[in-house]
Amino acid sequence: MSKNSKEAVYKMHIDCGRSGELEGVFVAKKSHIKILIDSEMEVYFGEVLGKHSEVYGKIEKKEIKMVSDNEDVVKVIRTHELESGYNPFEYSVVNQQRDDFIDLTVGEICEILDTEK
């Protein structure tokens, strides 16, 4: 397993102005975080901040911070189901670059792009 495909714990914080904020703590592959940011996918969170809120957009590097890539920490988070809040990998993409990406989640698209490298 390459160092970049190793999993880590991440914390996401997106400021949506007066509408509110999206926060989440989740486990993801380092390579998937890189793909998410570099590909400029627009993640569609839906109406998560209230009716007609339509929250979507590119995730910027400053909005996701790696908390730890220690295998024991990742294991504790997974084992005790400590992931919380919003995980961008569970949502769809607004600006799919390919027809075979339609109806896939960000996580599924990152997995495909990661294996095509």
C-alpha positions in Angstrom: 0.0 0.0 0.0 1.5 3.4 -1.0 1.8 6.1 1.6 -0.7 8.2 -0.2 -3.5 5.5 -0.1 -3.1 5.2 3.6 -6.1 6.2 5.6 -6.2 9.2 8.0 -8.7 11.0 10.2 -9.8 14.4 8.8 -11.8 17.3 10.2 -13.8 19.4 7.7 -15.1 22.9 8.4 -16.9 24.9 5.7 -18.1 28.4 6.4 -21.3 29.0 4.5 -21.7 32.6 5.7 -24.9 33.6 7.4 -26.5 30.3 6.4 -24.3 28.4 8.8 -21.4 26.0 8.8 -20.7 22.4 7.8 -18.5 20.3 10.0 -17.4 16.7 10.0 -14.9 14.3 11.3 -14.3 11.2 9.1 -11.7 8.7 7.9 -10.6 8.8 4.3 -7.7 7.8 2.1 -5.0 10.5 1.7 -5.1 9.9 -2.0 -8.9 10.5 -2.1 -8.5 13.9 -0.2 -5.9 14.9 -2.9 -8.2 13.9 -5.7 -11.2 15.7 -4.1 -9.2 19.0 -3.8 -7.2 18.8 -7.0 -10.1 17.8 -9.3 -12.2 20.7 -8.1 -15.3 18.5 -7.8 -18.4 20.4 -6.6 -19.8 18.4 -3.8 -23.6 18.6 -3.5 -24.7 18.5 0.1 -28.3 19.4 -0.7 -30.5 21.4 1.6 -28.5 20.6 4.7 -28.8 24.2 6.2 -32.5 24.5 5.8 -35.1 24.5 3.1 -33.9 26.1 -0.2 -30.3 26.3 1.1 -28.8 24.2 -1.8 -25.3 23.8 -0.4 -22.7 22.8 -2.9 -19.2 23.7 -4.0 -15.5 22.9 -4.3 -13.7 21.8 -1.2 -10.7 23.9 -0.6 -7.5 22.7 1.0 -8.0 25.0 4.0 -11.4 23.5 4.7 -10.1 19.9 5.4 -7.4 19.3 8.0 -5.7 16.0 8.7 -6.1 15.2 12.4 -4.0 12.0 12.5 -2.7 9.3 10.2 -1.7 7.0 13.1 -3.2 3.6 12.4 -4.2 3.2 16.0 -6.2 6.4 16.0 -7.9 5.5 12.7 -8.8 2.1 14.2 -10.3 3.7 17.3 -12.4 6.1 15.2 -13.7 3.2 13.0 -14.2 0.7 15.8 -16.1 3.0 18.1 -18.0 4.7 15.2 -16.7 8.2 16.1 -17.1 9.7 12.7 -19.6 12.6 12.9 -21.1 15.4 11.0 -20.7 15.8 7.2 -18.5 13.5 5.2 -18.1 14.9 1.6 -17.3 11.4 0.3 -20.9 10.4 1.0 -22.5 13.0 -1.3 -22.9 13.4 -5.0 -21.1 15.7 -7.4 -22.7 18.6 -9.4 -20.0 19.0 -12.1 -19.3 15.4 -13.1 -16.5 15.3 -15.6 -17.5 12.0 -17.2 -20.8 10.2 -18.1 -19.9 7.2 -16.0 -19.7 9.4 -12.9 -23.4 10.3 -13.0 -25.3 9.1 -9.8 -22.0 8.2 -8.1 -20.9 9.6 -4.7 -17.7 11.6 -4.3 -16.1 8.5 -2.6 -17.0 6.2 -5.5 -15.6 8.7 -8.1 -12.4 9.1 -6.0 -12.0 5.3 -5.9 -12.3 5.0 -9.7 -9.8 7.9 -10.3 -7.4 6.4 -7.7 -7.4 3.0 -9.4 -6.9 4.6 -12.9 -3.6 6.2 -11.8 
